[in-house]
Amino acid sequence: MEIWINPACSKCRSAVSLLDAEGADYTVRRYLEDVPSTEEIQDVLDRLGLEPWDITRTQEVVAEELGLKEWPREAGSRERWIVALSEHPKLIQRPIITAEDGTAVVARSEEAVRDALGRR
């Protein structure tokens, strides 16, 4: 199990605290420092069953600078979104937990973290 976090994020800290309280075996990835490649983002999207725009933080300043809100949300634009997430990792929704069963969750709630823990 791996969790992608930004240590400055309260939801990330809460998720890590819950994982620790449950005695989970996990690895922390500070994705702003250890930036995921486009292939890793694609893999996580496949595991989540989501599209790149579903995990994009569109309220970030860089999202506004890029004009993301106007980008098409369709298959033909998918790669463009993934590249943007890799080039600007602050845009990636957090925390993301990759579960041992090959799935993943955006763990913004205690319920979602517990869901990931149950996917062993």
ZAPADREN-556865 format. One line per field, with one value per residue: residue number from 1; residue in three letters; chain; z, x, y of N, C-alpha, C in turn. Coordinates in nm, 2 decimals. Example, Ala and Ser with C-alpha at 12.3 -4.5 7.8 and 13.67 -1.06 7.14 Angstrom:
<pts>
k: 1	2 .
r: ALA	SER .
c: A	A .
n_c3: 0.78	0.71 .
n_c1: 1.32	1.28 .
n_c2: -0.57	-0.22 .
ca_c3: 0.78	0.71 .
ca_c1: 1.23	1.37 .
ca_c2: -0.45	-0.11 .
c_c3: 0.78	0.79 .
c_c1: 1.32	1.29 .
c_c2: -0.33	0.00 .
</pts>
This chain:
<pts>
k: 1	2	3	4	5	6	7	8	9	10	11	12	13	14	15	16	17	18	19	20	21	22	23	24	25	26	27	28	29	30	31	32	33	34	35	36	37	38	39	40	41	42	43	44	45	46	47	48	49	50	51	52	53	54	55	56	57	58	59	60	61	62	63	64	65	66	67	68	69	70	71	72	73	74	75	76	77	78	79	80	81	82	83	84	85	86	87	88	89	90	91	92	93	94	95	96	97	98	99	100	101	102	103	104	105	106	107	108	109	110	111	112	113	114	115	116	117	118	119	120 .
r: MET	GLU	ILE	TRP	ILE	ASN	PRO	ALA	CYS	SER	LYS	CYS	ARG	SER	ALA	VAL	SER	LEU	LEU	ASP	ALA	GLU	GLY	ALA	ASP	TYR	THR	VAL	ARG	ARG	TYR	LEU	GLU	ASP	VAL	PRO	SER	THR	GLU	GLU	ILE	GLN	ASP	VAL	LEU	ASP	ARG	LEU	GLY	LEU	GLU	PRO	TRP	ASP	ILE	THR	ARG	THR	GLN	GLU	VAL	VAL	ALA	GLU	GLU	LEU	GLY	LEU	LYS	GLU	TRP	PRO	ARG	GLU	ALA	GLY	SER	ARG	GLU	ARG	TRP	ILE	VAL	ALA	LEU	SER	GLU	HIS	PRO	LYS	LEU	ILE	GLN	ARG	PRO	ILE	ILE	THR	ALA	GLU	ASP	GLY	THR	ALA	VAL	VAL	ALA	ARG	SER	GLU	GLU	ALA	VAL	ARG	ASP	ALA	LEU	GLY	ARG	ARG .
c: A	A	A	A	A	A	A	A	A	A	A	A	A	A	A	A	A	A	A	A	A	A	A	A	A	A	A	A	A	A	A	A	A	A	A	A	A	A	A	A	A	A	A	A	A	A	A	A	A	A	A	A	A	A	A	A	A	A	A	A	A	A	A	A	A	A	A	A	A	A	A	A	A	A	A	A	A	A	A	A	A	A	A	A	A	A	A	A	A	A	A	A	A	A	A	A	A	A	A	A	A	A	A	A	A	A	A	A	A	A	A	A	A	A	A	A	A	A	A	A .
n_c3: 0.00	-0.08	-0.01	-0.15	-0.07	0.04	0.28	0.39	0.38	0.55	0.52	0.42	0.64	0.83	0.71	0.71	0.99	1.06	0.92	1.06	1.32	1.27	1.23	0.97	0.70	0.50	0.24	0.22	-0.02	-0.11	-0.32	-0.44	-0.43	-0.52	-0.80	-0.98	-1.29	-1.62	-1.69	-1.44	-1.33	-1.51	-1.45	-1.19	-1.23	-1.38	-1.18	-1.00	-1.15	-1.27	-1.46	-1.57	-1.52	-1.32	-1.09	-1.07	-0.92	-0.97	-0.86	-0.80	-0.84	-1.06	-1.22	-1.30	-1.44	-1.65	-1.77	-1.73	-1.67	-1.90	-2.07	-2.28	-2.16	-2.25	-2.42	-2.62	-2.51	-2.29	-2.26	-2.26	-2.02	-1.84	-1.88	-1.79	-1.51	-1.44	-1.49	-1.33	-1.04	-0.81	-0.88	-0.85	-0.69	-0.35	-0.04	-0.22	-0.21	-0.29	-0.31	-0.19	-0.34	-0.60	-0.66	-0.61	-0.40	-0.36	-0.08	0.09	0.31	0.63	0.59	0.33	0.36	0.53	0.36	0.17	0.34	0.38	0.15	0.12 .
n_c1: 0.09	0.05	0.07	0.00	0.10	0.08	0.26	0.17	-0.10	-0.40	-0.59	-0.43	-0.26	-0.44	-0.52	-0.28	-0.24	-0.46	-0.40	-0.17	-0.28	-0.43	-0.24	-0.14	0.06	0.24	0.37	0.50	0.46	0.58	0.45	0.49	0.75	0.86	0.78	0.52	0.54	0.40	0.32	0.29	0.08	-0.12	-0.15	-0.24	-0.49	-0.62	-0.64	-0.80	-1.02	-1.10	-1.10	-0.85	-0.93	-1.10	-0.94	-0.82	-0.72	-0.88	-0.90	-0.66	-0.40	-0.22	-0.38	-0.57	-0.40	-0.33	-0.57	-0.74	-1.01	-1.15	-1.06	-1.13	-1.32	-1.28	-1.21	-1.01	-0.86	-0.74	-0.47	-0.34	-0.43	-0.32	-0.04	-0.03	-0.09	0.14	0.34	0.27	0.24	0.10	-0.15	-0.27	-0.52	-0.55	-0.53	-0.40	-0.45	-0.30	-0.41	-0.35	-0.49	-0.48	-0.64	-0.73	-0.79	-0.92	-0.84	-0.99	-1.16	-1.23	-1.38	-1.31	-1.04	-1.06	-1.19	-0.99	-0.81	-0.95	-0.92	-0.73 .
n_c2: -0.12	0.22	0.57	0.87	1.19	1.53	1.68	1.92	1.92	1.89	1.68	1.48	1.44	1.35	1.11	0.96	0.95	0.79	0.55	0.48	0.44	0.22	0.04	-0.01	-0.13	0.06	0.28	0.60	0.85	1.15	1.33	1.58	1.62	1.38	1.33	1.19	1.00	1.03	0.78	0.66	0.81	0.75	0.47	0.49	0.63	0.43	0.24	0.37	0.40	0.63	0.95	1.18	1.45	1.41	1.39	1.63	1.93	2.19	2.44	2.54	2.79	2.74	2.59	2.77	2.94	2.77	2.74	2.53	2.48	2.52	2.32	2.05	1.77	1.49	1.18	1.23	1.43	1.34	1.26	1.51	1.62	1.44	1.48	1.75	1.71	1.56	1.75	1.95	1.87	1.96	1.99	1.74	1.56	1.49	1.29	1.00	0.66	0.37	0.05	-0.29	-0.47	-0.39	-0.18	0.17	0.46	0.79	0.93	1.12	1.12	0.97	0.74	0.67	0.61	0.39	0.22	0.17	0.03	-0.20	-0.33	-0.53 .
ca_c3: 0.00	-0.09	0.00	-0.21	0.02	0.06	0.42	0.44	0.36	0.67	0.49	0.41	0.77	0.89	0.65	0.76	1.13	1.06	0.88	1.17	1.42	1.23	1.21	0.83	0.64	0.39	0.21	0.19	-0.14	-0.12	-0.47	-0.49	-0.44	-0.60	-0.90	-1.06	-1.43	-1.69	-1.68	-1.30	-1.32	-1.59	-1.37	-1.07	-1.29	-1.41	-1.05	-0.94	-1.24	-1.30	-1.56	-1.51	-1.48	-1.19	-0.98	-1.08	-0.83	-1.06	-0.79	-0.78	-0.93	-1.19	-1.30	-1.37	-1.54	-1.77	-1.83	-1.72	-1.66	-2.04	-2.14	-2.30	-2.08	-2.34	-2.44	-2.70	-2.43	-2.17	-2.25	-2.22	-1.88	-1.76	-1.89	-1.70	-1.38	-1.42	-1.50	-1.22	-0.94	-0.71	-0.93	-0.82	-0.57	-0.24	-0.07	-0.30	-0.16	-0.38	-0.22	-0.22	-0.44	-0.73	-0.68	-0.54	-0.36	-0.32	0.06	0.15	0.43	0.71	0.53	0.21	0.41	0.58	0.24	0.12	0.44	0.36	0.01	0.12 .
ca_c1: 0.00	0.13	-0.02	0.06	0.06	0.14	0.25	0.10	-0.24	-0.47	-0.66	-0.32	-0.21	-0.54	-0.52	-0.16	-0.27	-0.55	-0.32	-0.08	-0.36	-0.48	-0.12	-0.12	0.19	0.23	0.48	0.46	0.52	0.56	0.44	0.54	0.90	0.88	0.67	0.48	0.55	0.27	0.28	0.24	-0.05	-0.21	-0.17	-0.33	-0.62	-0.68	-0.67	-0.91	-1.14	-1.14	-1.04	-0.76	-1.00	-1.17	-0.85	-0.75	-0.75	-0.90	-0.90	-0.52	-0.36	-0.17	-0.50	-0.63	-0.31	-0.34	-0.71	-0.80	-1.16	-1.20	-1.01	-1.23	-1.31	-1.31	-1.10	-0.91	-0.78	-0.69	-0.32	-0.30	-0.46	-0.22	0.08	-0.04	-0.07	0.28	0.42	0.23	0.18	0.02	-0.29	-0.33	-0.61	-0.48	-0.43	-0.44	-0.39	-0.30	-0.44	-0.28	-0.56	-0.46	-0.72	-0.69	-0.89	-0.89	-0.88	-1.02	-1.24	-1.20	-1.44	-1.23	-0.91	-1.10	-1.22	-0.86	-0.76	-1.03	-0.89	-0.60 .
ca_c2: 0.00	0.34	0.69	0.99	1.29	1.66	1.69	2.04	1.90	1.83	1.55	1.38	1.41	1.27	0.97	0.89	0.92	0.67	0.43	0.45	0.39	0.09	-0.05	-0.05	-0.14	0.14	0.36	0.74	0.92	1.29	1.34	1.71	1.60	1.25	1.36	1.08	1.01	1.02	0.64	0.63	0.88	0.66	0.35	0.53	0.65	0.29	0.17	0.45	0.39	0.77	1.02	1.27	1.57	1.38	1.40	1.75	2.04	2.30	2.57	2.59	2.90	2.69	2.54	2.89	2.99	2.68	2.75	2.39	2.47	2.53	2.21	1.94	1.65	1.38	1.08	1.29	1.53	1.27	1.27	1.65	1.63	1.36	1.56	1.86	1.66	1.53	1.87	2.04	1.77	2.03	1.98	1.61	1.55	1.41	1.18	0.89	0.54	0.25	-0.07	-0.41	-0.55	-0.34	-0.07	0.29	0.55	0.92	0.91	1.25	1.10	0.85	0.63	0.62	0.54	0.26	0.14	0.12	-0.07	-0.32	-0.39	-0.61 .
c_c3: 0.00	-0.08	-0.06	-0.13	-0.01	0.21	0.48	0.43	0.49	0.64	0.48	0.55	0.85	0.84	0.70	0.91	1.14	1.02	0.99	1.29	1.40	1.21	1.07	0.79	0.51	0.36	0.17	0.07	-0.13	-0.26	-0.53	-0.51	-0.53	-0.70	-0.98	-1.21	-1.49	-1.68	-1.54	-1.28	-1.40	-1.51	-1.25	-1.12	-1.32	-1.28	-0.98	-1.02	-1.27	-1.41	-1.50	-1.46	-1.35	-1.07	-0.99	-0.99	-0.92	-0.99	-0.77	-0.88	-1.06	-1.28	-1.38	-1.47	-1.67	-1.84	-1.83	-1.72	-1.80	-2.12	-2.16	-2.21	-2.16	-2.37	-2.52	-2.63	-2.31	-2.15	-2.21	-2.07	-1.79	-1.76	-1.79	-1.55	-1.34	-1.41	-1.38	-1.11	-0.83	-0.75	-0.90	-0.69	-0.47	-0.12	-0.16	-0.24	-0.26	-0.29	-0.28	-0.33	-0.58	-0.76	-0.61	-0.50	-0.34	-0.18	0.13	0.28	0.50	0.65	0.41	0.26	0.46	0.47	0.18	0.21	0.42	0.23	0.01	0.05 .
c_c1: 0.09	0.03	0.06	0.00	0.14	0.14	0.18	-0.05	-0.30	-0.53	-0.55	-0.27	-0.31	-0.54	-0.40	-0.18	-0.36	-0.48	-0.23	-0.16	-0.41	-0.36	-0.10	0.02	0.18	0.36	0.43	0.53	0.48	0.56	0.48	0.69	0.94	0.77	0.64	0.49	0.41	0.22	0.22	0.10	-0.16	-0.25	-0.27	-0.47	-0.69	-0.72	-0.79	-1.04	-1.19	-1.06	-0.95	-0.83	-1.08	-1.08	-0.77	-0.80	-0.76	-0.91	-0.76	-0.49	-0.30	-0.28	-0.56	-0.53	-0.31	-0.47	-0.77	-0.95	-1.22	-1.15	-1.12	-1.21	-1.36	-1.18	-0.98	-0.82	-0.72	-0.54	-0.27	-0.32	-0.35	-0.08	0.08	-0.03	0.07	0.37	0.39	0.16	0.09	-0.13	-0.35	-0.40	-0.53	-0.56	-0.49	-0.37	-0.41	-0.31	-0.37	-0.36	-0.56	-0.55	-0.66	-0.81	-0.84	-0.94	-0.90	-1.11	-1.19	-1.26	-1.36	-1.10	-0.95	-1.13	-1.09	-0.80	-0.83	-1.00	-0.76	-0.62 .
c_c2: 0.12	0.46	0.80	1.11	1.42	1.68	1.82	2.03	1.83	1.70	1.44	1.34	1.32	1.12	0.90	0.86	0.79	0.54	0.39	0.38	0.25	-0.01	-0.09	-0.05	-0.06	0.22	0.50	0.79	1.06	1.33	1.48	1.71	1.49	1.25	1.23	1.10	1.00	0.87	0.60	0.69	0.79	0.54	0.38	0.56	0.52	0.23	0.24	0.43	0.53	0.83	1.13	1.40	1.54	1.39	1.53	1.86	2.16	2.44	2.62	2.70	2.85	2.64	2.66	2.94	2.90	2.69	2.61	2.38	2.47	2.41	2.11	1.82	1.53	1.30	1.14	1.38	1.46	1.28	1.41	1.67	1.56	1.43	1.68	1.82	1.62	1.65	1.96	1.95	1.83	2.02	1.84	1.61	1.46	1.39	1.07	0.77	0.43	0.13	-0.19	-0.49	-0.50	-0.22	0.05	0.37	0.68	0.93	1.04	1.24	0.98	0.73	0.57	0.56	0.40	0.16	0.08	0.02	-0.20	-0.39	-0.47	-0.73 .
</pts>
